Amino acid sequence: MRKAADMIAAANDIITVVTAEDAIAMHEKGEVSFIDIREMPELDANGKIPGAHRIPRAMLEFFADPTHPLYKEDIFPAGKLFCFY
């Protein structure tokens, strides 16, 4: 069984962390799509970024996987970059 720390390290090897300012600039240029994975109480309390897609965290892998029947191609097209928050 893989340890959580190992899974986090593996994920960190393939992601790019950007500042909020860089993410906003990339979004304004159409370079990334924002994916809001927060729970509904937080979303209701704080609102969401205009143009962001609300994807429940529990469904993220299903909606993002092109081989899964629940894949959302309109939200996760091939070749697009995503900013998850």
Helices and strands as residue ranges (DSSP letters): H 4-14, H 20-28, E 32-36, H 40-46, E 53-54, G 57-59, H 60-64, E 81-84
